[in-house]
Amino acid sequence: MSDSRVSKESSASAPSGCSTQSNSSANISAPALEIRLVDDERALDALAEDWARLADGTLGPHAGLFGGWDWNRLWWTHYGHLGTLHVLVLSAGGVVRGIAPFYHTRSRLLGVLPLSTLRFVGIGGDTSPDDLDLLAEPAWRERVAETVATYLLDGRLVERVELRDLPDDSVFAARLVALANARGIAEHRRVASRRVGALPDSVEGWRAASGRNARKQRKRRLNRLAELGESRFRVCETPEALATGHAALVRLHRARRESLGQSGGFDSPDYVAFHLDVMRALLARDELRLGMLMLDGEAIAVEYAFLVDGTLMFFQTGFDPAHDKIGPGHLLMNWLIEREIDAGTRRLDLLKGDYAYKDGYAKDSRRSQTLDLCLRPWLSRLVRRIRRGLPGRTS
């Protein structure tokens, strides 16, 4: 971006008041944070090692996946046409302490008003992952959050900052909102939740916890499956099997959506190609769990799941609507869960969408938030009044 306050060629201090900001997580004598802008792919690729280091385990499994290098770099490969890179690299003492992975695009506020907008890399178009956030060394998290929040609000690089699906406990989100309110900027915040839970240490424990009715229903479904022909469950563990599983997922997901009169994520070539590349990257790290339920040699259900940092995460499902009555998606989900319990996995995350069927798998909730800030105070207050007046809106 040509209008940035920070040169991409050299480091510069953060906006006034940020570079010397201290807090409880960083000693007051620590070096000042400096910000460097990355706005081209060559410089982005040079960040791969630091990006992976910051994402790996410092913010939990979701940072390692959706905030990780592979997801974000591959997303930019397929969706970079949506805007211009605006990645902020925060360093101190010659070491990268944090990365703010943004890109600059255009959006229409309330579907009408066109505004220059900053969003997280990794989301946009027809992609919608969970839990995107800044990446930072744990001891520097609060200082990085403070510095980036001040940079965005003082720099006024764009007219709008729209950050979707931040973790509910995001330090950056809390600091951004506090600073925005202090400057007379009214934020719009939406909260969503999804089902998560602990897994027992045995398959027997999992089945017992599911309840008698669920066990009986599963048995009936398995009996019906057996009556239909020869069936087997499998996980794609080779590049060749992955290609087969990916093609089946696309086909079955589309078939299921069409049977409901809905469109789906796998409708666009970008989405299909992006997830094929993500699957390949995760397979190489043994973090992909692409499960298939086969009936007489044909796939009737595919589950696209991840195993990251000991958490099994279900991302997307496809199944043949002709076999809806036997619940092929549920049979495959249960099989994958039991397989991972045997392997020692102890956490389950059903990701975006708090749907009723998920109650049978996990009882706890994890919240995320979407923040939408117009950086012109008068406009933000006007938009808030408009939103309050819209049907079904309370904020």
DRENDO-1510 file (C-alpha; in Angstrom, 1 decimal, always signed):
<recs>
REC; n; res; u; v; w
REC; 1; MET; +0.0; +0.0; +0.0 .
REC; 2; SER; +1.5; +3.3; -1.0 .
REC; 3; ASP; -0.2; +5.3; +1.7 .
REC; 4; SER; +1.2; +3.4; +4.6 .
REC; 5; ARG; +2.9; +5.2; +7.5 .
REC; 6; VAL; +5.5; +2.4; +7.7 .
REC; 7; SER; +7.9; +1.6; +4.9 .
REC; 8; LYS; +8.2; -1.9; +3.7 .
REC; 9; GLU; +11.9; -1.4; +3.0 .
REC; 10; SER; +12.9; -0.6; +6.5 .
REC; 11; SER; +11.6; -0.8; +10.1 .
REC; 12; ALA; +10.1; +2.2; +11.8 .
REC; 13; SER; +8.9; +2.9; +15.2 .
REC; 14; ALA; +5.2; +2.3; +15.9 .
REC; 15; PRO; +2.9; +5.3; +16.1 .
REC; 16; SER; +3.5; +7.8; +18.8 .
REC; 17; GLY; +3.0; +6.3; +22.3 .
REC; 18; CYS; +3.2; +2.6; +21.1 .
REC; 19; SER; +6.9; +1.8; +20.8 .
REC; 20; THR; +7.5; +2.5; +24.5 .
REC; 21; GLN; +4.3; +1.1; +25.8 .
REC; 22; SER; +4.9; -1.4; +28.7 .
REC; 23; ASN; +2.6; -3.7; +30.6 .
REC; 24; SER; +2.6; -6.6; +33.0 .
REC; 25; SER; +3.8; -9.1; +30.4 .
REC; 26; ALA; +6.9; -7.3; +29.3 .
REC; 27; ASN; +9.5; -5.6; +31.4 .
REC; 28; ILE; +9.6; -1.8; +31.1 .
REC; 29; SER; +13.3; -2.0; +30.1 .
REC; 30; ALA; +12.5; -4.3; +27.1 .
REC; 31; PRO; +13.4; -3.0; +23.7 .
REC; 32; ALA; +10.9; -0.9; +21.8 .
REC; 33; LEU; +8.6; -2.6; +19.3 .
REC; 34; GLU; +9.2; -1.6; +15.7 .
REC; 35; ILE; +6.8; -2.2; +12.9 .
REC; 36; ARG; +7.7; -3.2; +9.4 .
REC; 37; LEU; +5.1; -3.5; +6.6 .
REC; 38; VAL; +5.0; -6.4; +4.3 .
REC; 39; ASP; +2.9; -5.8; +1.2 .
REC; 40; ASP; +4.3; -8.1; -1.5 .
REC; 41; GLU; +4.5; -11.9; -1.8 .
REC; 42; ARG; +8.3; -12.2; -1.8 .
REC; 43; ALA; +8.5; -10.4; +1.5 .
REC; 44; LEU; +5.6; -12.5; +2.8 .
REC; 45; ASP; +7.4; -15.7; +1.9 .
REC; 46; ALA; +10.4; -14.5; +3.9 .
REC; 47; LEU; +8.2; -14.6; +7.0 .
REC; 48; ALA; +7.4; -18.3; +6.8 .
REC; 49; GLU; +9.8; -19.4; +9.6 .
REC; 50; ASP; +8.8; -16.7; +12.1 .
REC; 51; TRP; +5.1; -17.0; +11.2 .
REC; 52; ALA; +5.2; -20.8; +11.9 .
REC; 53; ARG; +7.1; -20.2; +15.2 .
REC; 54; LEU; +4.6; -17.7; +16.5 .
REC; 55; ALA; +1.6; -19.8; +15.5 .
REC; 56; ASP; +2.9; -23.1; +16.8 .
REC; 57; GLY; +1.3; -23.7; +20.2 .
REC; 58; THR; +1.4; -20.2; +21.5 .
REC; 59; LEU; -2.3; -19.6; +21.0 .
REC; 60; GLY; -3.7; -23.1; +21.0 .
REC; 61; PRO; -4.7; -25.4; +18.1 .
REC; 62; HIS; -6.7; -22.8; +16.3 .
REC; 63; ALA; -3.7; -20.5; +15.8 .
REC; 64; GLY; -1.7; -23.5; +14.7 .
REC; 65; LEU; -4.3; -24.2; +12.0 .
REC; 66; PHE; -6.3; -21.1; +10.9 .
REC; 67; GLY; -3.6; -18.7; +12.1 .
REC; 68; GLY; -0.8; -20.9; +10.8 .
REC; 69; TRP; +1.5; -20.3; +7.8 .
REC; 70; ASP; +0.0; -23.0; +5.5 .
REC; 71; TRP; -3.6; -21.9; +5.8 .
REC; 72; ASN; -2.7; -18.2; +5.3 .
REC; 73; ARG; -0.1; -18.5; +2.6 .
REC; 74; LEU; -2.3; -20.9; +0.6 .
REC; 75; TRP; -5.3; -18.7; +1.1 .
REC; 76; TRP; -3.4; -15.7; -0.3 .
REC; 77; THR; -2.3; -17.8; -3.3 .
REC; 78; HIS; -6.0; -18.5; -4.2 .
REC; 79; TYR; -7.7; -15.3; -2.9 .
REC; 80; GLY; -5.0; -12.6; -3.2 .
REC; 81; HIS; -7.1; -11.1; -5.9 .
REC; 82; LEU; -9.4; -9.8; -3.2 .
REC; 83; GLY; -7.0; -7.0; -2.1 .
REC; 84; THR; -3.5; -5.9; -1.2 .
REC; 85; LEU; -1.3; -7.4; +1.6 .
REC; 86; HIS; -0.9; -5.2; +4.7 .
REC; 87; VAL; +1.0; -7.6; +7.1 .
REC; 88; LEU; +2.6; -5.9; +10.1 .
REC; 89; VAL; +5.7; -7.4; +11.5 .
REC; 90; LEU; +6.6; -6.3; +15.0 .
REC; 91; SER; +10.2; -6.8; +16.1 .
REC; 92; ALA; +12.2; -6.0; +19.2 .
REC; 93; GLY; +15.9; -6.6; +19.8 .
REC; 94; GLY; +16.2; -8.0; +16.3 .
REC; 95; VAL; +13.6; -10.7; +16.9 .
REC; 96; VAL; +10.1; -10.9; +15.4 .
REC; 97; ARG; +7.8; -10.7; +18.4 .
REC; 98; GLY; +4.4; -10.5; +16.6 .
REC; 99; ILE; +2.7; -10.6; +13.2 .
REC; 100; ALA; -0.6; -8.8; +12.4 .
REC; 101; PRO; -1.7; -10.5; +9.2 .
REC; 102; PHE; -4.0; -8.0; +7.5 .
REC; 103; TYR; -4.9; -7.2; +3.9 .
REC; 104; HIS; -6.5; -4.1; +2.4 .
REC; 105; THR; -9.7; -4.5; +0.4 .
REC; 106; ARG; -13.0; -2.7; -0.4 .
REC; 107; SER; -16.3; -3.5; +1.3 .
REC; 108; ARG; -19.9; -2.1; +1.4 .
REC; 109; LEU; -21.0; -1.1; +4.8 .
REC; 110; LEU; -24.7; -2.2; +5.4 .
REC; 111; GLY; -24.5; -3.4; +1.8 .
REC; 112; VAL; -24.5; +0.2; +0.5 .
REC; 113; LEU; -21.6; +2.5; +1.6 .
REC; 114; PRO; -18.2; +1.6; -0.1 .
REC; 115; LEU; -15.3; +1.8; +2.3 .
REC; 116; SER; -11.6; +0.9; +2.2 .
REC; 117; THR; -11.4; -2.0; +4.7 .
REC; 118; LEU; -8.8; -3.9; +6.6 .
REC; 119; ARG; -9.4; -7.7; +7.2 .
REC; 120; PHE; -7.4; -10.7; +8.3 .
REC; 121; VAL; -5.5; -12.7; +5.7 .
REC; 122; GLY; -7.1; -16.1; +5.6 .
REC; 123; ILE; -10.7; -15.1; +5.5 .
REC; 124; GLY; -12.9; -13.6; +2.8 .
REC; 125; GLY; -14.7; -14.5; -0.4 .
REC; 126; ASP; -16.3; -17.8; +0.3 .
REC; 127; THR; -13.9; -18.8; +3.1 .
REC; 128; SER; -14.8; -18.5; +6.8 .
REC; 129; PRO; -12.4; -20.1; +9.3 .
REC; 130; ASP; -12.5; -19.8; +13.1 .
REC; 131; ASP; -10.3; -17.9; +15.5 .
REC; 132; LEU; -8.1; -15.6; +13.5 .
REC; 133; ASP; -6.0; -13.2; +15.6 .
REC; 134; LEU; -2.6; -11.6; +15.9 .
REC; 135; LEU; +0.3; -13.9; +16.4 .
REC; 136; ALA; +2.7; -13.0; +19.2 .
REC; 137; GLU; +5.2; -14.5; +21.6 .
REC; 138; PRO; +3.3; -15.1; +24.9 .
REC; 139; ALA; +5.4; -12.6; +26.9 .
REC; 140; TRP; +4.8; -9.9; +24.2 .
REC; 141; ARG; +1.2; -10.5; +23.5 .
REC; 142; GLU; -0.2; -7.5; +25.3 .
REC; 143; ARG; +2.4; -5.1; +24.0 .
REC; 144; VAL; +1.8; -6.4; +20.4 .
REC; 145; ALA; -1.9; -6.0; +20.8 .
REC; 146; GLU; -1.5; -2.4; +22.2 .
REC; 147; THR; +0.9; -1.4; +19.4 .
REC; 148; VAL; -1.2; -2.8; +16.6 .
REC; 149; ALA; -4.5; -1.4; +18.0 .
REC; 150; THR; -2.9; +2.1; +18.3 .
REC; 151; TYR; -1.4; +1.8; +14.9 .
REC; 152; LEU; -4.7; +1.1; +13.3 .
REC; 153; LEU; -6.7; +3.8; +15.1 .
REC; 154; ASP; -4.1; +6.6; +15.0 .
REC; 155; GLY; -2.9; +5.8; +11.5 .
REC; 156; ARG; -6.3; +5.9; +9.8 .
REC; 157; LEU; -4.9; +3.8; +7.0 .
REC; 158; VAL; -8.4; +2.7; +6.1 .
REC; 159; GLU; -12.0; +3.7; +6.8 .
REC; 160; ARG; -13.1; +0.4; +8.2 .
REC; 161; VAL; -11.6; -2.4; +10.2 .
REC; 162; GLU; -13.6; -5.6; +10.0 .
REC; 163; LEU; -12.2; -8.5; +11.9 .
REC; 164; ARG; -14.3; -11.7; +11.8 .
REC; 165; ASP; -14.3; -14.6; +14.3 .
REC; 166; LEU; -11.7; -13.5; +16.8 .
REC; 167; PRO; -11.5; -15.7; +19.9 .
REC; 168; ASP; -13.8; -14.3; +22.6 .
REC; 169; ASP; -10.8; -14.0; +24.9 .
REC; 170; SER; -8.6; -12.2; +22.4 .
REC; 171; VAL; -6.3; -9.6; +24.0 .
REC; 172; PHE; -6.1; -7.7; +20.8 .
REC; 173; ALA; -9.9; -7.5; +20.4 .
REC; 174; ALA; -10.3; -6.2; +24.0 .
REC; 175; ARG; -7.6; -3.5; +23.5 .
REC; 176; LEU; -8.9; -2.5; +20.1 .
REC; 177; VAL; -12.4; -1.9; +21.5 .
REC; 178; ALA; -11.1; +0.0; +24.5 .
REC; 179; LEU; -9.0; +2.3; +22.4 .
REC; 180; ALA; -11.8; +2.8; +19.9 .
REC; 181; ASN; -14.3; +3.7; +22.5 .
REC; 182; ALA; -11.9; +6.2; +24.0 .
REC; 183; ARG; -11.7; +7.9; +20.6 .
REC; 184; GLY; -15.4; +8.1; +20.2 .
REC; 185; ILE; -15.5; +5.1; +17.7 .
REC; 186; ALA; -18.5; +2.9; +18.3 .
REC; 187; GLU; -17.8; -0.7; +17.6 .
REC; 188; HIS; -20.3; -3.2; +16.3 .
REC; 189; ARG; -19.7; -6.6; +17.9 .
REC; 190; ARG; -21.4; -9.9; +17.0 .
REC; 191; VAL; -20.9; -13.0; +19.1 .
REC; 192; ALA; -21.1; -16.6; +17.9 .
REC; 193; SER; -20.6; -20.0; +19.6 .
REC; 194; ARG; -19.8; -23.5; +18.7 .
REC; 195; ARG; -19.7; -26.8; +20.5 .
REC; 196; VAL; -16.5; -28.1; +22.1 .
REC; 197; GLY; -15.7; -30.8; +24.7 .
REC; 198; ALA; -13.3; -33.2; +26.3 .
REC; 199; LEU; -13.1; -36.7; +25.0 .
REC; 200; PRO; -13.0; -39.7; +27.5 .
REC; 201; ASP; -9.9; -41.9; +27.7 .
REC; 202; SER; -11.7; -44.9; +26.2 .
REC; 203; VAL; -14.2; -45.8; +23.4 .
REC; 204; GLU; -16.4; -47.5; +26.1 .
REC; 205; GLY; -16.5; -44.2; +28.0 .
REC; 206; TRP; -17.5; -42.3; +24.9 .
REC; 207; ARG; -20.3; -44.7; +24.1 .
REC; 208; ALA; -21.6; -44.7; +27.7 .
REC; 209; ALA; -21.6; -40.9; +27.7 .
REC; 210; SER; -23.6; -40.7; +24.5 .
REC; 211; GLY; -26.7; -42.1; +26.2 .
REC; 212; ARG; -28.9; -45.1; +25.7 .
REC; 213; ASN; -31.0; -43.7; +22.9 .
REC; 214; ALA; -28.0; -42.5; +20.9 .
REC; 215; ARG; -26.4; -46.0; +21.3 .
REC; 216; LYS; -29.6; -47.7; +20.0 .
REC; 217; GLN; -29.9; -45.3; +17.1 .
REC; 218; ARG; -26.3; -45.9; +16.1 .
REC; 219; LYS; -26.8; -49.7; +16.2 .
REC; 220; ARG; -29.9; -49.4; +14.0 .
REC; 221; ARG; -28.0; -47.3; +11.5 .
REC; 222; LEU; -25.2; -49.8; +11.4 .
REC; 223; ASN; -27.6; -52.6; +10.9 .
REC; 224; ARG; -29.3; -50.8; +8.0 .
REC; 225; LEU; -25.9; -50.0; +6.5 .
REC; 226; ALA; -25.0; -53.7; +6.6 .
REC; 227; GLU; -28.2; -54.6; +4.8 .
REC; 228; LEU; -27.4; -52.3; +2.0 .
REC; 229; GLY; -24.1; -54.0; +1.1 .
REC; 230; GLU; -20.4; -54.2; +1.9 .
REC; 231; SER; -19.3; -51.2; +3.9 .
REC; 232; ARG; -16.0; -50.0; +5.4 .
REC; 233; PHE; -14.6; -46.9; +7.0 .
REC; 234; ARG; -11.2; -45.5; +6.1 .
REC; 235; VAL; -8.9; -42.4; +6.5 .
REC; 236; CYS; -7.0; -41.0; +3.5 .
REC; 237; GLU; -3.3; -41.4; +4.4 .
REC; 238; THR; -1.6; -41.1; +1.0 .
REC; 239; PRO; -1.6; -38.4; -1.7 .
REC; 240; GLU; -3.5; -40.8; -4.0 .
REC; 241; ALA; -6.2; -41.5; -1.4 .
REC; 242; LEU; -6.4; -37.8; -0.6 .
REC; 243; ALA; -7.1; -36.9; -4.2 .
REC; 244; THR; -9.9; -39.5; -4.3 .
REC; 245; GLY; -11.3; -38.3; -0.9 .
REC; 246; HIS; -11.2; -34.6; -2.0 .
REC; 247; ALA; -13.1; -35.4; -5.2 .
REC; 248; ALA; -15.7; -37.4; -3.3 .
REC; 249; LEU; -16.1; -34.6; -0.7 .
REC; 250; VAL; -16.7; -32.0; -3.4 .
REC; 251; ARG; -19.2; -34.3; -5.2 .
REC; 252; LEU; -21.1; -35.3; -2.1 .
REC; 253; HIS; -21.2; -31.9; -0.5 .
REC; 254; ARG; -22.7; -30.4; -3.6 .
REC; 255; ALA; -25.2; -33.2; -3.8 .
REC; 256; ARG; -26.3; -32.7; -0.2 .
REC; 257; ARG; -26.7; -28.9; -0.7 .
REC; 258; GLU; -28.6; -29.3; -3.9 .
REC; 259; SER; -31.0; -31.7; -2.2 .
REC; 260; LEU; -31.7; -28.9; +0.3 .
REC; 261; GLY; -32.0; -26.2; -2.4 .
REC; 262; GLN; -28.8; -24.5; -1.0 .
REC; 263; SER; -25.4; -23.5; -2.4 .
REC; 264; GLY; -22.2; -24.7; -0.7 .
REC; 265; GLY; -18.6; -23.8; -0.3 .
REC; 266; PHE; -17.4; -26.2; -2.9 .
REC; 267; ASP; -19.3; -24.3; -5.6 .
REC; 268; SER; -16.3; -22.1; -6.5 .
REC; 269; PRO; -13.1; -23.2; -8.2 .
REC; 270; ASP; -11.0; -21.1; -5.8 .
REC; 271; TYR; -12.5; -22.9; -2.8 .
REC; 272; VAL; -12.0; -26.4; -4.3 .
REC; 273; ALA; -8.4; -25.7; -5.2 .
REC; 274; PHE; -7.6; -24.0; -1.9 .
REC; 275; HIS; -8.8; -26.8; +0.2 .
REC; 276; LEU; -7.0; -29.4; -1.9 .
REC; 277; ASP; -3.8; -27.5; -1.2 .
REC; 278; VAL; -4.6; -27.2; +2.5 .
REC; 279; MET; -5.3; -31.0; +2.6 .
REC; 280; ARG; -1.9; -31.7; +1.0 .
REC; 281; ALA; -0.1; -29.5; +3.5 .
REC; 282; LEU; -1.8; -31.0; +6.5 .
REC; 283; LEU; -1.3; -34.6; +5.3 .
REC; 284; ALA; +2.4; -34.0; +5.2 .
REC; 285; ARG; +2.2; -33.0; +8.9 .
REC; 286; ASP; -0.2; -35.8; +9.8 .
REC; 287; GLU; -2.8; -33.2; +10.8 .
REC; 288; LEU; -5.4; -34.2; +8.2 .
REC; 289; ARG; -8.2; -36.5; +9.1 .
REC; 290; LEU; -10.1; -37.1; +5.8 .
REC; 291; GLY; -12.5; -39.9; +6.6 .
REC; 292; MET; -14.6; -41.8; +4.1 .
REC; 293; LEU; -17.5; -44.2; +4.5 .
REC; 294; MET; -17.6; -46.7; +1.5 .
REC; 295; LEU; -20.6; -48.8; +0.4 .
REC; 296; ASP; -19.9; -51.4; -2.2 .
REC; 297; GLY; -16.7; -49.5; -3.2 .
REC; 298; GLU; -18.4; -46.1; -3.6 .
REC; 299; ALA; -18.1; -43.2; -1.1 .
REC; 300; ILE; -21.4; -42.3; +0.5 .
REC; 301; ALA; -19.9; -39.9; +3.1 .
REC; 302; VAL; -16.8; -37.9; +3.6 .
REC; 303; GLU; -15.7; -36.0; +6.7 .
REC; 304; TYR; -13.1; -33.3; +6.4 .
REC; 305; ALA; -11.5; -32.9; +9.8 .
REC; 306; PHE; -8.2; -31.9; +11.4 .
REC; 307; LEU; -6.1; -33.1; +14.3 .
REC; 308; VAL; -4.1; -30.2; +15.7 .
REC; 309; ASP; -2.4; -30.0; +19.1 .
REC; 310; GLY; -4.4; -32.9; +20.4 .
REC; 311; THR; -7.8; -31.5; +19.2 .
REC; 312; LEU; -10.0; -33.2; +16.7 .
REC; 313; MET; -11.8; -30.5; +14.6 .
REC; 314; PHE; -14.6; -31.2; +12.2 .
REC; 315; PHE; -14.7; -28.7; +9.3 .
REC; 316; GLN; -17.0; -30.0; +6.6 .
REC; 317; THR; -19.1; -32.9; +5.6 .
REC; 318; GLY; -20.5; -34.4; +2.4 .
REC; 319; PHE; -22.8; -37.3; +2.1 .
REC; 320; ASP; -25.1; -38.9; -0.4 .
REC; 321; PRO; -28.7; -37.6; +0.2 .
REC; 322; ALA; -30.0; -41.0; -1.1 .
REC; 323; HIS; -28.7; -42.6; +2.1 .
REC; 324; ASP; -29.9; -39.8; +4.4 .
REC; 325; LYS; -32.1; -42.3; +6.5 .
REC; 326; ILE; -29.0; -44.2; +7.7 .
REC; 327; GLY; -27.2; -41.0; +8.8 .
REC; 328; PRO; -23.9; -41.7; +7.0 .
REC; 329; GLY; -22.4; -38.5; +8.2 .
REC; 330; HIS; -23.1; -39.4; +11.9 .
REC; 331; LEU; -21.8; -42.9; +11.4 .
REC; 332; LEU; -18.6; -41.5; +10.0 .
REC; 333; MET; -18.2; -38.9; +12.7 .
REC; 334; ASN; -18.6; -41.4; +15.4 .
REC; 335; TRP; -16.1; -43.7; +13.8 .
REC; 336; LEU; -13.5; -41.0; +13.5 .
REC; 337; ILE; -14.0; -39.9; +17.1 .
REC; 338; GLU; -13.6; -43.4; +18.4 .
REC; 339; ARG; -10.5; -43.9; +16.2 .
REC; 340; GLU; -8.9; -40.8; +17.6 .
REC; 341; ILE; -9.9; -41.7; +21.2 .
REC; 342; ASP; -8.0; -45.0; +20.8 .
REC; 343; ALA; -5.0; -42.9; +19.5 .
REC; 344; GLY; -5.1; -40.7; +22.6 .
REC; 345; THR; -6.9; -37.6; +21.4 .
REC; 346; ARG; -8.7; -35.9; +24.3 .
REC; 347; ARG; -10.4; -32.8; +22.9 .
REC; 348; LEU; -13.2; -32.2; +20.3 .
REC; 349; ASP; -14.1; -29.1; +18.5 .
REC; 350; LEU; -17.1; -28.9; +16.1 .
REC; 351; LEU; -16.1; -25.5; +14.8 .
REC; 352; LYS; -18.4; -22.8; +13.4 .
REC; 353; GLY; -22.1; -23.1; +13.9 .
REC; 354; ASP; -24.0; -24.0; +17.1 .
REC; 355; TYR; -26.4; -26.5; +15.5 .
REC; 356; ALA; -28.7; -28.7; +17.5 .
REC; 357; TYR; -27.2; -32.0; +16.1 .
REC; 358; LYS; -23.9; -31.1; +17.7 .
REC; 359; ASP; -25.4; -31.4; +21.2 .
REC; 360; GLY; -25.0; -35.1; +20.8 .
REC; 361; TYR; -21.2; -34.8; +20.5 .
REC; 362; ALA; -20.1; -32.0; +22.8 .
REC; 363; LYS; -21.9; -30.0; +25.5 .
REC; 364; ASP; -19.5; -27.1; +26.2 .
REC; 365; SER; -19.4; -23.9; +24.1 .
REC; 366; ARG; -16.6; -21.8; +22.8 .
REC; 367; ARG; -17.4; -18.2; +21.7 .
REC; 368; SER; -15.9; -16.0; +19.0 .
REC; 369; GLN; -16.6; -12.4; +18.1 .
REC; 370; THR; -16.6; -10.3; +15.0 .
REC; 371; LEU; -15.6; -6.6; +15.4 .
REC; 372; ASP; -16.6; -4.0; +12.8 .
REC; 373; LEU; -15.3; -0.5; +13.3 .
REC; 374; CYS; -15.8; +2.6; +11.2 .
REC; 375; LEU; -12.8; +4.8; +11.9 .
REC; 376; ARG; -14.7; +8.0; +11.4 .
REC; 377; PRO; -16.4; +8.6; +14.7 .
REC; 378; TRP; -19.4; +10.5; +13.3 .
REC; 379; LEU; -19.9; +7.6; +10.8 .
REC; 380; SER; -19.6; +4.9; +13.4 .
REC; 381; ARG; -22.2; +6.6; +15.6 .
REC; 382; LEU; -24.5; +7.0; +12.6 .
REC; 383; VAL; -24.2; +3.4; +11.6 .
REC; 384; ARG; -24.9; +2.2; +15.1 .
REC; 385; ARG; -28.1; +4.2; +15.2 .
REC; 386; ILE; -29.1; +2.7; +11.8 .
REC; 387; ARG; -28.3; -0.8; +12.9 .
REC; 388; ARG; -30.4; -0.4; +16.1 .
REC; 389; GLY; -33.3; +0.6; +13.9 .
REC; 390; LEU; -33.0; -2.5; +11.6 .
REC; 391; PRO; -35.4; -5.4; +12.2 .
REC; 392; GLY; -33.9; -8.1; +14.4 .
REC; 393; ARG; -30.9; -5.9; +15.4 .
REC; 394; THR; -30.1; -5.0; +19.0 .
REC; 395; SER; -26.7; -3.4; +18.5 .
</recs>
